[in-house]
């Protein structure tokens, strides 16, 4: 048996961390492929730096985070997470929505 595969988890009943990670990876790929077949584009994650920089520019221009959220069509929590320097990745869709907001 090869460790680190979904087969190891499902059929060989191996419960090691590598096999569990293999199972989760396979599920992510299956979900993305299902979305593509349905005509949607999966929400990939990109570095948050550019969107965070644009958010700071909007705040410097006098916009509140609530106003940015409303104009971008996002929740206030999403904007708060984006503003947090610990947030490294953000959804491609979220980043595009924030970048499309003009002061």
N, C-alpha and C positions, 0 to 999 in steps of 0.2 A: 504494500500500500504506500502511496506517495502522500506525504503530509502537505498541507497547505492547499487542498482542493476541496471543492464542495462535495465531490464524491466521497472523500474520506469522512466528512461529517455525516452525509446522508446514509450511505450504504455500509460503511465500515464502522459506524457508530463511534468514531474517534472524536473526542471532545477537547482536543488540544486547541490552543489559541490560534495556531497557524491554519488549522482546518476551519475554524469558525470564521477567521478573516477571509478565507477562500470562499466560503458560503456567502458572506456579505458582499464581497466583490462581484460574485456571479449575479446576485440579486440586483445590484446597482446597474450592471450592464443590461440585464433583462428589462429592467424598468425603463432605461433610456431607449432601448431598441423598440419597446412597445410604444413609447411616445413618438419616436420617429416614424414608425409605421402608421400611426394615427394622424400624421401630418403636423405634429408639434415639434418644436425645437426644445430639447432638454435645457434646463437652466444650469448652464455650466458656471463655475465659480472662477473669478478673476481677482487679481490683486486689488485691494481697496484703495490704494494710494491716490489715484487720479480722482475718483469720486469723492474721497474725503477732502482733497485739496479744493475741488469745486464747491463742496459744502461750506468750507471755511470762507471761500470768496463770497458766497451768497450771504453768509452771516456777517461778514465785514461790510457788505452793501446794505445791511439793515434788516434782512429777512430773519424771521424766527424759524426754529426747526419745525414748528407746527405748520407754518406757512409753506416751507419747503416740502414737507410731507404731503400737504393738501395738493399743491401744484404738481407734484410728481406722481400722485395717486398711490402713495405708500403710507404705511402706518407710522406713527410717531416713534414707536419702538424700533422700527427698522432704521430710521434716521439716527436715533440715539446709538444704536449698535454701530452704525457706520462711523459716527463721530468718535467712538472709542478707539484710541490708538492700539489697543490690544487686538482689534479685529483685523486680521490679515487678508482674508478673502471675503468677497461679496458676490452675490448673484450677478451675472452679466446683465440681467433684466433690471435689477435694482440700480446698478451703476449707470446704465443708459438712461433710466428715468431721472436720476439726479442730475446727470450731465445735461439733460434737455431743459432743465429749469433755468430760466433767465431772470436776472434781478429786475 
